[in-house]
Every structure is written in structure tokens, then in C-alpha cells.
């Protein structure tokens, strides 16, 4: 099963120059809780922005320009990466964690969306999540937060399954 996990602003912004637009402690904990023990698939720029393997997870990186990364498996195409991720068990949940190009390729084939929606505007954004056709998805959970411990704007965790 292919799942996408992403934090998006109201206008689908997800980053600026290969960096996140916000730091929400609750979202980082949520991401860790949801993805721990699973395979995560990411593009090379996302790998570079994280800077290390995510512990407790099988790390797969899609890159045409790099063939070896310490702590991760590297594949030259998304198809090869997904085949490798599903080789052990097609029922296992595999998480797509970025970046923009990988999300764009995976949205049409994803089975589940874990969205953190940040209710704020980020005009400096340069990377956006593709437009979601919500008629193809059913919301199965929502957890609203008026603000974070150290984050002033409202946000919510929503989970969708493909209809």
C-alpha cells in the first residue's frame, strides 16, 4: 500500500529552496509515530535536507545522479524504488515523504494520504504539493489544533483513503 505523508499550507505550499516552511513539534512527532517501522521513499533533495537516515525506518532514495548513499538504498527511478519497497510484502504500508516531484508522481497511485494542513500563508514558498481532487478521497480522521506548543497558527492532522 502506498501512502503519502506531507504537511501543506492552505495553498499547498510545502517548502522553499529545499527547506521546510515551518517547525511544528507536534507534526514531527506525528510523522515519526506514523512512519516508524515502515519504509520511507524520498527524492535526493529530501534526503539532503534531512541529512541522515531516519532511524527505525527503511530509507529508500530515488536519484538518477547518485548511486550510493550511506544508510539508504538508492534506485534510479520511482518505479524501481516502489518495486523494491513492496518486494517483501505488497500489503506493507510504504510512505512517500517528498519532495515535490516524487509527490506529483505518486499522488495518482497512492492509496492513503496523511495530511498535516497548516492554516497559514507562506509567500516565500517555492515547492508545492500537487492539487488534490478530493472527490477521489474520503476523510477517515481529523485532529484539529488551534496552535502548537511553539507554533502560533492552527493546523490539523487528516487521513484520507482513496474512494
Secondary structure, 3 states (H helix, E strand, C coil): CEEEEEEEECCCEEEECCECCCCCHHHHHHHHHHHCCCEEEEEHHHHHHHCCCCCCCEEEEECCCCCCECCEEEECCHHHHHHHHHCCCCCCCEEECCCHHHHHHHHCCCCEEEEEEECCCCCCCCEECCCCCHHHEEEEEEEEECCCCCCCCCEEEEEEEEC
